[in-house]
Amino acid sequence: MDKKTIRDIDLKGKKVLVRCDFNVPLDENLKITDNRRIVGALPTIKYLLENDCKVILCSHLGRPKGEVKKEFSLRPVADELSRLLGKNVKLADDIIGESAKELTSNMKDGDIVLLENVRFDSREEANDAEFAKELASLAEVYVNDAFGTAHRAHASTAGVANYLPAVAGFLMEKEINFLGKTLENPERPFMAILGGKKVSDKIGVIDSLLEKVDTLLIGGGMAYTFFKAMGYNVGNSICELDKLDLATSLLEKAKQKGVKLMLPVDTKVGKEFSADTESKTVDYTEIPDGWEGFDIGEKTIKMYEEELSKAKTVIWNGPVGLFEFDQFAIGTNSIAKFLGDLQDATTIIGGGDSAAAIEKLGIGDKFTHISTGGGASLEFLEGKKLPGVECLQDK
């Protein structure tokens, strides 16, 4: 990675502001249901503690839209961090107010303070210069370890870097190295699986990957836009009628580039959008009126697995079916298990729903890398510059 990390500068005894991604899911009792993002930040925090730093952590949680809302407080995160680190993590009542200033000005080496949810202030998402300056004034060094928000130019993800020496944490470094090296110099055959509802969400990614991959496998709701563009009936399936020309041009581009673009050959359809709806599997050319496609069928699973068995590098972003409903999760689960068992291949999961599906199966440890950022990894795959990375010091 061509950006400096916490290894590259002298941090001994300094006050360090770390932007983490503690945007964790909470249940109705405000208990954390999945602590992976907190665990992901521990290597950076522990390294700073070993270097006698005074550690000031900040993050957003949810979308409070600039208002203080108790259900989005970082209190559960402070408690979980205290448990995982075996030491008291103090939570400030505000971000740059009296509580934050008092707690951060009285720190000893090895102390940890967590600032309250940065999105409780509307100036965070506006990347307000004054707010960023105030935030920066609490510390001597800035560390960005929040890959999940690196595609956002907010005060705590990019703005503060204008006022402090800025470097990457270990999680940020790991993400950029994995995704960057894979795209720059993948071991071939290099294949990508793209799912999700809409072609429009993934246009940039499809376009960018067609320059790099050997095979592109399409699943999820966006397959039906391709079918419609090819002249087939898609019944009530999700379909972007204003993107048919685009789908056609992507099929054309794949041909020109010599990329094997694979679409499902059969699909599992349901009568309505519900977990226990009547369902059946039909060929992709024969989706009946009034029915809706929710998953790839058995023939497609077999065909995709056969293709993926030749891969040396695989990137997967987006489930290939409606995995929230068990009867339409068979495609996603089958592909996930198959990829998990692939020998001698690098397997990278691009965050978001595909990561959630894999965690649900409990096979996360079978993959080379599971990205912590859905939107950020998509933009990275598109070849876009991420503000939270661009603002860091070059080596």
N, C-alpha and C positions, 0 to 999 in steps of 0.2 A: 504494500500500500504506500502511495506517495505522500500521505499525510502523516504528520507527527502523532505519536500516541503518548500515553502517560509514561512509557519507558524512555522517551526521548528528551524529557526535560527534568530539571531538578525540582522536586516537589517537597523535599524534606521540610517538615514542620510548617508547611504553608496552609493557608485557608483555601480550600478548593470547592468550587461550585460545580456539582455534577448534575447534568440534565439526564434523568433516567426515564424509562417508559414504564411507569407503574399503573398503566391504564388496564387494571385487572377487573374481571367480572365479579360482581357482588350479588349475593342472594337478597331476599326481601328483609333479612335480619342484618344486612350489611356485613355479612361474613364472606370472605374471599373464597370463590369456588375453584379457582385455578391460579396458583402462585408462580407459574413458570416465568413470567416477566420479572418478578422480584428476584427469583433464584438466578436468572440470567444476569442481573446487575451485581451479584455478590463478588465475582472475581475482581472487578474494578474497585469496589468499596474496600475489600480486604487488602488489596495492594496499597491503597492510600493509607489505610490504618497502619500497615507494616512500615510505611514511610513517615509515621508520626504526623500525618496531616490532620487538619481540622476539617471534617467533611460536612459540607452543606449540600443536601440533596433536594432536587426539585422535580416536579412532574405534573402532568395533567391527569385527570380521571374523568371520563365521560364528557358530556357536553353541557356544562352549566351555563354557557353563553354569557359570561361576564357577571354572573350573579352568585352570591354566596348561598349555596344550598347544602344543607347538612348531609343529604344522601350522597353527595359527591366529595365529602371530606376525605382527606388521606389518613384519617385516624386508623382505619383497619390496616393500612400499609405500614404505618409506624409500628403498630403492635406486632405485625408479622416479621418486619425487619428486626425488631428487638429479639423476637424468638429465634430467628435464624442465625443472628450474629452473637446471641448470648450477651448482649449489652444494651443499655437503655438508649433508644433513639427518641430524642425529644421532638415533639411536633409543635411548630410555631402556629399561632392562631391566625396569622396572616402571611403575606408573601414578602412585602417590603416595608411593612408597618412597624409599629413599636415592638410588638412581640418578636418579630423576626430579627430586628436590629439588636434587641436586648440579648436574645439567645445566642446570636452569632458573634456578638462583641465580647462575650464572656467565655469563649470556648478554650478548652485546654487541648493539647495534642491528643489525638485519638478520640475526641468527642464527635458525635454525629447529631446534626440537626436536620430535620425534614421540614421544608417550608410547606405551607398549605397550598392546595390545588392552584397552579398558576392561572388556570382558566376562570378563577373566581374574579379576575380582573380583565375587563374587555380589552385592555391595552396589550395583553399577551398576544392574542391572535392578530391584532392590528400591527404587530411588530413595532410598537411605539418606542421611539428612541429614548425618551425620558425614562420610561418604565424599564427598558433594557439597561440603561445606565445605572439606575437605582439598584437593580438586581445585581449587576456586576460589582457595585461598590461594596457588597457584602464579602467579597472574596478577592484572592490574588491570582488565581488561575481558573480557567473554565474548561471543563471536560464534557464533551457530548458523548453519551453512551446510549442515546435513544434512537436507534435505527428506525424504529416504528414510526417516528415523527420527523425523520430526516428530510422528507419531501415537503415539509411545511416551513415557510419562512416566518417563524414567530419570534417573539422577543427572547424566549428561553432556549430556542433551538438554533437561532442564528444571530439575532440582534446583539446579544451580550458579547459575542466574539469581536465586536468593534471596540470593546473597552478592556478586554483581558486577553492574555496569551491563551489561545484555544487549541486543544488537542483532543484526539479520539480516545475513548475508553476501550477496554478489551472486547466488549460485545460489538461495538461499532466496527472495530478492526476485523473481527471474525466475519461479520456479515459482508463487508466490502471485499475482503479477500476471497471468500467463497464464491460470491456471485460474480465478482470481477474476473477472477482467474478462470472461472467456468466459461464465461462469455468470450474472454480473450483467446483462450487456448484450450478448448475442450478436447477430451479424448473422444474419438469418434468410433462408431456412429453416435451422434449427438441428437437426442430426441426431446421434444417438449410436448407436454399434455396440457391443453388449455380447456378449462370448463367454465362454468358460471353462466349467468342468465343471458347477458347481452353481448352481441358483437361490438356494440359501440364502446363498451367498457374496455375492450381488449384490442381495438383497432391498432393502436400504436405498438402494442406488444407483438401482435401477429405480424405486422409489417416489419418490425425490427428482427424478429426471430426468423422470418423467411430469408434473411440475409445470412443466417448463421447455422441453422439446424439442418439435419439430413432428413428428419421426419417430423411432421407436426400432426399430432392426434387431437381431434376436436371432439368435445363432449358437452354435456350440459345444455341449457336452454338455447345457447347461440347456434347449435347445430341446425335448429329448425329454420333459422333465417337463411342458412346455406341451402337447405332442401327446397325452400320456397323459391330461392333465386334460380335453382336448377329446374324449376317448373313443376314441382310436386306439391300435392295437397298436404297441409300440415294440421288440418282440423282446428282445434282450439289451442294448439300449442303456442307458447310464447314466440312472437315473431316480430322483427322490426321491419315493417314494410318500407320504411324510408332508407333502409340500408341494403336493399337487394342488389343494387348496382355495385356497392362496395364489396359485398360478399363475392359477386362474380369477378370483380377485379382482383381480389385476393386469391381466388382459385386460379386465375390467369397468371398472376405473379408467381405462384408456387410452381406452375408448369415451366415458366421461363427460367426460373432459378434452379430447376431440377430437384425441387424439394418434394418429397412424398407427403401430400396433404391427405390425411385419412379422416373420413367422416363415418359415423355409425351406419351399419347396414341393416340393423333392426333396432326397434325402440319399444320400451315398455310404456304403454299408454293407460291412462285412467279416465274414468267418466267425469270426475270432478276433483278439485284441489282439496283432498282430505286424506288422512292417514289410512282409513279403511275403505277407500273407494274401490269399486269393481275395477279390475285391471286385466290386461292381456298383452302379449308381445306380438308385434306385427313388423313386417318389412318396412323400411323407411319410405318406400314408394307407395305404401298402402295404409297410411294413417286415416282412419275413418272420420267423417264429419262428426262434430260433437265430442270427440275424444281429444285428450291432451297428452303430449309426450312428457314423461317425467324421469326416464332413466334410459341408459343404453341396454340393449338386449343381450342375450347369451352369446349369439353369434359374434356380436361386436366385441364383447369381453374377450372371447377366444382369439379373435383376429388381432385385437390390440395387444394382448399378452404375447402372442406369437411374434409380433413386430418388436415389442419392448425387450424380448429375450435376447435380441441382438445388440442392444444398446450398451454403450460404455459410459455415457453421461445422460442423465434424465433430469429435466426441470419440470415440476408439476405445479400449476397454479389454477385452482378452481375445481370444485367437485364436478363429476360427470353426470350427476343426477340429483334428484331432490333428496339428499341424504338424511334430512331431518325426519323423513317418514321411512320407517324400516323397510317396507316393501319396495321402495324406490332407492334404497341405499345399496342395493346389491352390486351395481356397477362400480360405484366409488369404493366400496369396501373390498371388492375383488381386486381392483387395480392397486389399491393401497397395499393389500397383503402380498400381491405379486411383486410389486416394487421393493417391498421390505425384504423379500427373499432373494432378490437379484444378487448374484455373485459377481465380484469383480467389476462393479459399476458404481459410479458416483451418483447418488440420488439426492436431489435438492428439492425441498418443498417450499414454495414461495408464500408462506404465511397464510393468513386469512382462513377461509372455510376449509381448504384442503388440509391445513394443519389441524384444525378442529376435528375433522373427520378421523385423522390418524390418531390423535390423542384419545378420541372416543373408543377406538379399537385397542388402545394401550400398546401400540407398537412403535412409538416415537423413537425408541433407541435403535431401531433397525435401519434408520436413514442416516446418510452421511451428514446432512444438515437440514434443520427446519428453521426457516427464517422467522424472526420475531415481528417482521413488518409486512403486512399485506400490501397496502397502497404503496409503501416505499419500495418494496421489492419489485412491484409491477413497473413503477417509473424507472427504476434502475435497469430492469430488463429492456425497457423502451430505449435506453441510452440517454435518458434525461439527466441533467445535472441536479443533484439534490442539495438544496440550500444548507442543510445541517451538516453536510460533508464539505461543501465548497468553502465554508467560512473557517475551516480549520487550517492551522499553519502547515505549509508544505515542508517536506523533509529537506 
